[in-house]
């Protein structure tokens, strides 16, 4: 290992002797990268192309022992810490400037116990990695909708997708975690071991440590689902959305349908004259018997006069990856999000006015309906704040040129502010950008005070603050 020096930090000491870095590196089974090392720039690059930060050191962990060493090194040297799993988080908190980046992406081991319907998953695994291993055994854990997303950040923030209404949030299927807390200790948390910590980890994001393994409950599922897209002209969207809203009132847990407003990509099943024009897309998935899926989606598919209807049987793993081509890494991305308890006429009007002013071909307004099994979990049983049936709005601005930042960010912020009076107040923290630190307490709602008390217990110095941060409750407040 060549000599390394860390000379630029954002907190604590301003330099660390190369001998200390070498001694630290000698403990690792993984690798250590400094700014001049080959592979450094690749390791610090994440999904959101807006993020261009330069850690002082990157630790590419191969084991829980590496994570323990990294946390202790950061703590002892007063370093700013960031933690990378899949690197997909919109806020870019996976990468810090000047401090220590703990890179978990090499830790991808997945062990499926088909008989027990359990899986042990390391934090560097993506959703595609998890689906591949679980579906090979005819099992599944409910996750998100973009297969390149990392399992770690998704789970700790919530995790909802096509089968959430049937099987609950990703965090609802979490049995236990192994985690390195701010004191540098490796702990196990579950309903019976460190139950307060386990409560906080189910929705509290990366505030409480670095998870080195997740244990999930699996469900019999697949491999086929009844899924696909129905594409409508945006001019018909008011009628479509009002009928969509009505159809969801009687939808079984097996059926999920979300709405997307965007410019039509050049998909092969769309007539060429519609490419680049504003459309409303109903994306639906029925996770049960195929014949029942045809019946359950019939009302949604009968609305209006669609441009295209490509709903039918498909492997679930293929459906999970259907949107990946629209979400490739490297573009500049900025999101804003609200929860709505209902998709009111006023909300529909606001959404459609913004959809008619999309600033670019990759931008979209995404409406997800979350409920079913996820809504039948007691609100106080996990830190995840919103358990009632609700709609999640994600305003997704996506573009390529830095000079276009003001126009695209401004469009997203304008829609966000216009819709604020209709929102429930809570928010899905995985959709929150880096500039919403003042919104974290509101987003967690009734969970926040308990999270702050547990932050004081497990991370009183706020070592893990590169996240949607819960600040430790002061001792005076706790008393």
C-alpha positions as CSV (number, residue, x, y, z in Angstrom):
1,X,0.0,0.0,0.0
2,X,1.6,3.3,-1.0
3,X,1.7,6.2,1.4
4,X,-1.4,8.3,1.6
5,X,-2.1,11.7,3.1
6,X,-5.3,13.3,3.9
7,X,-4.9,17.1,3.9
8,X,-8.4,18.5,3.2
9,X,-11.2,17.9,5.6
10,X,-14.5,19.5,6.4
11,X,-14.4,18.8,10.1
12,X,-12.0,18.1,12.9
13,X,-8.3,17.8,12.1
14,X,-6.9,19.3,9.0
15,X,-4.3,16.6,8.3
16,X,-3.5,13.0,9.1
17,X,0.0,11.7,8.9
18,X,0.6,9.1,6.1
19,X,1.9,6.7,8.8
20,X,-1.5,6.7,10.5
21,X,-3.3,6.2,7.2
22,X,-1.0,3.3,6.3
23,X,-1.6,1.7,9.7
24,X,-5.3,2.0,9.1
25,X,-5.1,0.6,5.6
26,X,-3.2,-2.4,6.9
27,X,-6.3,-3.4,8.9
28,X,-8.5,-3.6,5.8
29,X,-9.5,-6.5,3.6
30,X,-10.9,-4.0,1.2
31,X,-9.0,-1.1,-0.5
32,X,-8.3,2.5,0.4
33,X,-8.3,5.2,-2.3
34,X,-6.9,8.8,-2.0
35,X,-7.5,11.5,-4.7
36,X,-4.4,10.6,-6.7
37,X,-5.2,6.9,-6.9
38,X,-6.5,5.0,-9.9
39,X,-10.2,4.3,-9.5
40,X,-10.8,7.2,-7.2
41,X,-13.0,9.2,-9.6
42,X,-15.0,6.2,-10.5
43,X,-15.6,5.4,-6.9
44,X,-16.8,8.9,-6.0
45,X,-19.2,9.1,-9.0
46,X,-22.9,8.4,-8.1
47,X,-26.2,8.3,-10.0
48,X,-27.0,12.0,-9.7
49,X,-24.7,13.8,-12.1
50,X,-25.2,17.1,-10.1
51,X,-23.0,15.7,-7.3
52,X,-19.3,16.3,-7.7
53,X,-17.7,16.0,-4.3
54,X,-14.2,14.8,-3.5
55,X,-13.7,12.8,-0.3
56,X,-10.3,12.9,1.3
57,X,-10.3,9.1,1.5
58,X,-12.6,6.4,0.2
59,X,-12.7,3.0,1.9
60,X,-14.1,0.2,-0.3
61,X,-15.3,-2.2,2.3
62,X,-15.3,-5.9,1.8
63,X,-16.5,-7.0,5.3
64,X,-18.2,-5.8,8.5
65,X,-14.7,-5.6,10.0
66,X,-13.7,-3.1,7.4
67,X,-16.8,-1.0,8.3
68,X,-15.9,-1.2,12.0
69,X,-12.3,0.0,11.3
70,X,-13.6,2.8,9.1
71,X,-16.1,4.1,11.6
72,X,-13.5,4.0,14.4
73,X,-10.9,5.8,12.2
74,X,-13.4,8.5,11.3
75,X,-14.5,9.0,14.9
76,X,-10.9,9.1,16.3
77,X,-9.8,11.6,13.7
78,X,-12.9,13.9,13.7
79,X,-13.7,13.2,10.1
80,X,-16.9,13.9,8.2
81,X,-18.4,10.6,7.1
82,X,-20.6,9.6,4.2
83,X,-21.9,6.1,3.4
84,X,-22.4,4.7,0.0
85,X,-24.6,1.7,-0.7
86,X,-26.0,1.9,-4.2
87,X,-25.2,5.6,-4.7
88,X,-28.7,6.3,-6.0
89,X,-29.9,8.7,-3.3
90,X,-31.1,12.0,-4.9
91,X,-29.6,14.2,-2.3
92,X,-26.1,12.8,-3.0
93,X,-25.3,12.1,0.7
94,X,-23.3,9.0,-0.4
95,X,-20.3,11.3,-1.1
96,X,-18.7,14.0,1.1
97,X,-16.2,16.7,0.5
98,X,-12.8,16.2,2.2
99,X,-13.9,13.5,4.7
100,X,-14.1,9.8,4.7
101,X,-16.5,8.0,2.3
102,X,-17.4,4.5,3.4
103,X,-18.2,2.6,0.2
104,X,-20.2,-0.5,0.7
105,X,-20.8,-1.3,-2.9
106,X,-18.3,-4.3,-3.0
107,X,-20.4,-6.0,-0.3
108,X,-23.0,-7.7,-2.4
109,X,-23.4,-11.2,-0.9
110,X,-27.0,-12.5,-0.8
111,X,-27.9,-15.8,0.9
112,X,-31.4,-17.1,0.4
113,X,-32.9,-19.8,2.8
114,X,-35.8,-21.0,0.7
115,X,-37.1,-23.3,3.4
116,X,-37.3,-20.6,6.0
117,X,-38.2,-17.9,3.5
118,X,-35.4,-15.7,4.6
119,X,-32.6,-13.8,2.9
120,X,-29.5,-12.2,4.3
121,X,-28.4,-9.3,2.1
122,X,-25.3,-7.2,2.2
123,X,-25.7,-3.4,1.8
124,X,-23.9,-3.1,-1.6
125,X,-26.6,-5.2,-3.4
126,X,-28.9,-3.6,-5.8
127,X,-32.6,-4.4,-6.3
128,X,-31.7,-6.4,-9.4
129,X,-29.2,-8.4,-7.4
130,X,-31.9,-9.2,-4.7
131,X,-34.6,-10.0,-7.3
132,X,-32.3,-12.4,-9.2
133,X,-31.4,-14.4,-6.1
134,X,-34.9,-14.5,-4.5
135,X,-36.8,-15.2,-7.7
136,X,-34.6,-18.1,-8.5
137,X,-36.2,-19.7,-5.4
138,X,-39.7,-18.5,-6.3
139,X,-39.6,-15.9,-3.5
140,X,-39.5,-12.1,-3.3
141,X,-39.0,-9.2,-0.9
142,X,-41.0,-6.1,-1.9
143,X,-38.7,-3.3,-3.0
144,X,-38.7,-0.3,-5.4
145,X,-39.1,0.3,-9.1
146,X,-35.7,1.0,-10.5
147,X,-33.5,-2.1,-10.4
148,X,-30.2,-0.2,-10.1
149,X,-31.2,1.3,-6.7
150,X,-29.3,0.1,-3.7
151,X,-31.1,-2.1,-1.2
152,X,-29.6,-0.3,1.8
153,X,-30.9,3.3,1.4
154,X,-34.2,2.1,0.0
155,X,-34.9,-0.1,3.1
156,X,-33.7,2.4,5.7
157,X,-35.9,5.1,4.2
158,X,-39.0,3.0,3.6
159,X,-39.1,1.1,0.3
160,X,-42.3,1.0,-1.8
161,X,-42.9,-0.4,-5.2
162,X,-45.1,-2.6,-7.3
163,X,-46.0,-5.2,-4.7
164,X,-46.1,-3.0,-1.6
165,X,-49.8,-3.1,-1.4
166,X,-49.7,-6.9,-1.2
167,X,-46.6,-7.4,1.0
168,X,-45.9,-4.1,2.8
169,X,-42.9,-1.7,2.6
170,X,-39.4,-3.1,2.3
171,X,-38.8,-2.1,5.9
172,X,-42.0,-4.0,7.0
173,X,-40.3,-7.2,5.8
174,X,-37.1,-6.5,7.8
175,X,-36.4,-9.1,10.5
176,X,-33.0,-7.9,11.7
177,X,-29.9,-5.9,10.8
178,X,-26.3,-6.0,11.7
179,X,-25.1,-2.4,12.2
180,X,-21.9,-0.5,13.2
181,X,-23.0,2.3,15.4
182,X,-21.1,5.6,16.1
183,X,-19.1,4.0,19.0
184,X,-17.5,1.6,16.5
185,X,-19.4,-1.4,17.8
186,X,-21.0,-4.1,15.6
187,X,-24.5,-4.7,16.9
188,X,-27.6,-6.8,15.9
189,X,-31.0,-5.1,16.1
190,X,-34.4,-6.8,15.8
191,X,-37.7,-6.9,17.6
192,X,-36.0,-8.6,20.6
193,X,-32.4,-7.3,20.4
194,X,-31.9,-3.5,20.6
195,X,-35.6,-3.0,19.8
196,X,-35.5,0.8,20.0
197,X,-32.7,0.9,17.5
198,X,-34.6,-1.5,15.3
199,X,-37.6,0.8,15.4
200,X,-35.5,3.8,14.4
201,X,-33.8,1.9,11.5
202,X,-37.1,1.2,9.9
203,X,-37.6,4.7,8.4
204,X,-34.8,6.7,10.1
205,X,-32.4,6.5,7.2
206,X,-28.7,6.5,7.8
207,X,-28.9,8.4,11.0
208,X,-27.9,5.5,13.4
209,X,-25.0,3.8,11.8
210,X,-23.7,1.7,8.9
211,X,-25.8,-1.4,8.2
212,X,-23.5,-4.3,7.2
213,X,-26.3,-6.9,6.7
214,X,-30.1,-7.0,6.3
215,X,-32.3,-10.1,7.1
216,X,-35.5,-10.1,5.2
217,X,-38.7,-12.1,5.3
218,X,-39.6,-13.5,1.8
219,X,-42.9,-14.3,0.2
220,X,-43.9,-16.9,-2.4
221,X,-44.3,-15.0,-5.6
222,X,-43.9,-15.0,-9.4
223,X,-42.3,-15.4,-11.7
224,X,-45.1,-13.9,-13.9
225,X,-47.1,-10.8,-13.2
226,X,-49.8,-9.0,-15.2
227,X,-48.2,-5.6,-15.9
228,X,-47.6,-2.9,-18.4
229,X,-48.4,0.6,-19.6
230,X,-51.5,2.4,-20.9
231,X,-50.6,5.7,-22.6
232,X,-53.0,8.6,-23.1
233,X,-52.7,12.1,-24.5
234,X,-52.1,14.6,-21.8
235,X,-55.1,16.5,-23.1
236,X,-57.3,13.7,-21.7
237,X,-55.5,13.6,-18.4
238,X,-58.1,15.3,-16.2
239,X,-60.7,12.7,-17.2
240,X,-58.2,9.9,-16.9
241,X,-56.9,10.9,-13.4
242,X,-60.4,11.3,-12.0
243,X,-61.4,7.9,-13.2
244,X,-58.0,6.5,-12.0
245,X,-58.8,7.9,-8.5
246,X,-62.2,6.2,-8.5
247,X,-60.8,2.9,-9.7
248,X,-58.3,2.8,-6.9
249,X,-61.0,2.9,-4.2
250,X,-62.0,-0.7,-5.0
251,X,-58.6,-2.0,-6.0
252,X,-57.5,-5.2,-4.4
253,X,-54.1,-5.3,-2.6
254,X,-52.7,-7.3,-5.6
255,X,-53.2,-4.3,-7.9
256,X,-50.9,-1.3,-8.0
257,X,-51.3,1.5,-10.6
258,X,-49.3,4.7,-10.7
259,X,-49.6,7.8,-13.0
260,X,-46.7,9.4,-14.9
261,X,-46.9,12.7,-16.8
262,X,-44.0,13.4,-19.2
263,X,-43.0,13.8,-22.8
264,X,-43.4,10.4,-24.6
265,X,-40.0,8.7,-25.1
266,X,-39.4,6.9,-28.4
267,X,-40.8,3.6,-27.3
268,X,-41.3,1.1,-30.1
269,X,-45.0,0.5,-29.3
270,X,-45.9,4.3,-29.6
271,X,-46.7,5.8,-33.0
272,X,-43.8,8.0,-34.1
273,X,-46.0,11.1,-34.2
274,X,-46.4,10.9,-30.4
275,X,-42.7,10.8,-29.7
276,X,-41.7,13.9,-27.7
277,X,-45.4,14.9,-27.0
278,X,-46.9,15.2,-23.6
279,X,-48.6,12.1,-22.4
280,X,-50.2,10.6,-19.3
281,X,-49.1,7.0,-18.6
282,X,-50.8,4.6,-16.3
283,X,-48.3,2.0,-15.1
284,X,-49.9,-1.0,-13.5
285,X,-49.0,-4.4,-12.0
286,X,-51.2,-7.2,-10.6
287,X,-49.2,-9.6,-8.4
288,X,-51.5,-12.6,-8.5
289,X,-53.3,-14.9,-10.9
290,X,-52.9,-13.7,-14.5
291,X,-56.6,-14.2,-15.3
292,X,-57.6,-12.3,-12.2
293,X,-55.1,-9.6,-13.2
294,X,-57.0,-9.1,-16.5
295,X,-60.2,-8.6,-14.6
296,X,-58.7,-6.3,-11.9
297,X,-57.1,-4.0,-14.5
298,X,-60.2,-3.9,-16.8
299,X,-61.6,-0.7,-15.4
300,X,-58.4,1.2,-15.6
301,X,-57.7,0.0,-19.1
302,X,-61.2,1.0,-20.2
303,X,-60.8,4.7,-19.4
304,X,-60.6,7.0,-22.4
305,X,-59.1,6.3,-25.7
306,X,-55.4,5.3,-25.1
307,X,-52.7,5.8,-27.7
308,X,-51.3,2.4,-26.6
309,X,-52.1,-0.4,-24.2
310,X,-49.2,-2.8,-23.6
311,X,-50.4,-4.6,-20.5
312,X,-50.0,-8.4,-20.3
313,X,-48.1,-11.2,-18.6
314,X,-44.4,-10.6,-18.0
315,X,-41.6,-11.9,-15.8
316,X,-41.6,-9.8,-12.7
317,X,-37.8,-9.3,-13.0
318,X,-38.3,-7.8,-16.4
319,X,-41.1,-5.5,-15.2
320,X,-38.8,-4.4,-12.3
321,X,-36.3,-3.2,-14.9
322,X,-38.7,-1.7,-17.4
323,X,-38.0,1.9,-16.3
324,X,-34.2,1.5,-16.0
325,X,-33.5,3.0,-19.5
326,X,-35.1,6.2,-18.4
327,X,-33.1,6.5,-15.2
328,X,-29.5,5.8,-16.3
329,X,-26.7,7.4,-14.2
330,X,-24.9,10.6,-15.1
331,X,-27.8,13.1,-15.8
332,X,-28.4,16.0,-13.5
333,X,-31.4,15.3,-11.3
334,X,-33.5,17.3,-8.8
335,X,-36.6,16.0,-7.1
336,X,-39.3,17.5,-4.9
337,X,-42.0,15.5,-3.2
338,X,-45.2,15.7,-1.2
339,X,-47.6,13.2,0.3
340,X,-51.3,13.7,-0.4
341,X,-54.0,12.0,1.6
342,X,-56.2,12.3,-1.5
343,X,-55.8,13.1,-5.2
344,X,-58.2,16.0,-5.1
345,X,-59.6,17.9,-8.1
346,X,-57.4,20.9,-7.0
347,X,-54.3,18.7,-6.9
348,X,-55.1,17.3,-10.3
349,X,-55.4,20.8,-11.7
350,X,-52.1,21.9,-10.2
351,X,-50.3,18.8,-11.5
352,X,-51.7,19.2,-15.1
353,X,-50.7,22.9,-15.3
354,X,-47.2,21.9,-14.4
355,X,-47.2,19.0,-16.8
356,X,-48.0,21.3,-19.6
357,X,-44.8,23.2,-18.9
358,X,-42.3,20.4,-18.6
359,X,-38.9,22.0,-19.1
360,X,-37.3,19.0,-20.8
361,X,-37.8,15.6,-22.4
362,X,-36.6,13.7,-19.4
363,X,-38.7,15.4,-16.8
364,X,-41.8,13.9,-15.3
365,X,-44.4,14.1,-12.6
366,X,-44.9,10.8,-10.9
367,X,-47.9,9.9,-8.7
368,X,-47.6,6.7,-6.6
369,X,-50.5,5.2,-4.7
370,X,-49.4,3.6,-1.4
371,X,-51.7,1.6,0.9
372,X,-53.0,-1.9,1.2
373,X,-50.7,-4.0,3.5
374,X,-48.4,-1.0,4.1
375,X,-51.4,0.9,5.5
376,X,-52.4,-1.8,7.9
377,X,-49.2,-1.4,10.0
378,X,-49.6,0.6,13.2
379,X,-48.2,4.1,12.7
380,X,-46.1,3.9,15.9
381,X,-44.6,0.5,15.2
382,X,-41.8,1.9,12.9
383,X,-40.2,5.3,12.4
384,X,-41.8,5.5,8.9
385,X,-44.3,8.3,9.3
386,X,-47.2,7.9,6.9
387,X,-49.3,4.7,7.2
388,X,-52.7,5.9,5.9
389,X,-53.5,5.2,2.2
390,X,-51.9,8.1,0.4
391,X,-50.5,9.4,-2.9
392,X,-46.8,10.3,-3.2
393,X,-46.0,13.0,-5.7
394,X,-42.4,13.0,-7.0
395,X,-41.5,16.0,-9.2
396,X,-38.6,14.7,-11.2
397,X,-36.5,17.3,-13.0
398,X,-33.8,15.6,-15.2
399,X,-31.4,17.3,-17.6
400,X,-27.9,17.3,-19.0
401,X,-26.4,20.8,-19.1
402,X,-25.3,22.6,-16.0
403,X,-26.3,25.9,-17.5
404,X,-29.9,24.7,-17.4
405,X,-30.0,24.2,-13.7
406,X,-32.1,27.3,-12.8
407,X,-34.9,26.5,-15.3
408,X,-35.2,22.9,-14.3
409,X,-34.8,23.4,-10.5
410,X,-37.1,26.4,-10.7
411,X,-39.9,24.3,-12.4
412,X,-39.7,21.6,-9.7
413,X,-39.7,24.1,-6.8
414,X,-42.6,26.1,-8.3
415,X,-44.8,23.0,-8.5
416,X,-43.8,21.9,-5.0
417,X,-44.7,25.2,-3.5
418,X,-48.0,25.5,-5.4
419,X,-49.0,22.0,-4.2
420,X,-47.9,22.5,-0.6
421,X,-51.3,23.7,0.8
422,X,-52.8,20.4,-0.3
423,X,-50.1,18.2,1.1
424,X,-50.3,15.9,4.2
425,X,-47.1,17.4,5.7
426,X,-45.2,14.2,5.8
427,X,-42.8,13.2,3.0
428,X,-40.9,10.2,1.7
429,X,-37.3,10.9,2.8
430,X,-35.8,9.0,-0.1
431,X,-37.3,11.5,-2.5
432,X,-36.0,14.6,-0.6
433,X,-33.1,16.6,-2.1
434,X,-30.2,18.0,-0.2
435,X,-31.7,21.5,0.3
436,X,-34.6,20.3,2.5
437,X,-32.8,20.0,5.9
438,X,-35.4,22.4,7.4
439,X,-38.1,20.0,6.4
440,X,-36.9,16.8,8.0
441,X,-38.8,17.3,11.3
442,X,-42.0,17.9,9.5
443,X,-41.4,14.9,7.2
444,X,-41.1,12.5,10.1
445,X,-44.1,13.9,11.9
446,X,-44.9,12.1,15.2
447,X,-41.8,9.9,14.8
448,X,-39.3,12.8,15.0
449,X,-39.1,13.3,18.8
450,X,-38.4,9.6,19.5
451,X,-35.9,9.5,16.7
452,X,-34.1,12.6,18.2
453,X,-34.0,10.9,21.6
454,X,-32.5,7.7,20.1
455,X,-30.0,9.8,18.1
456,X,-28.8,11.1,21.4
457,X,-28.3,7.6,22.7
458,X,-26.7,6.0,19.7
459,X,-24.9,9.0,17.9
460,X,-24.7,11.9,20.4
461,X,-22.0,13.7,18.4
462,X,-23.9,13.3,15.1
463,X,-21.1,11.4,13.4
464,X,-23.7,10.2,10.8
465,X,-25.0,13.5,9.6
466,X,-24.7,13.0,5.8
467,X,-28.3,12.0,5.5
468,X,-31.8,13.5,6.0
469,X,-30.5,14.4,9.4
470,X,-32.2,13.9,12.7
471,X,-30.2,16.0,15.2
472,X,-29.6,14.5,18.6
473,X,-32.0,15.7,21.3
474,X,-30.1,17.8,23.8
475,X,-29.6,16.3,27.3
476,X,-31.7,19.1,28.7
477,X,-34.6,18.4,26.4
478,X,-34.4,14.7,27.0
479,X,-34.5,15.3,30.8
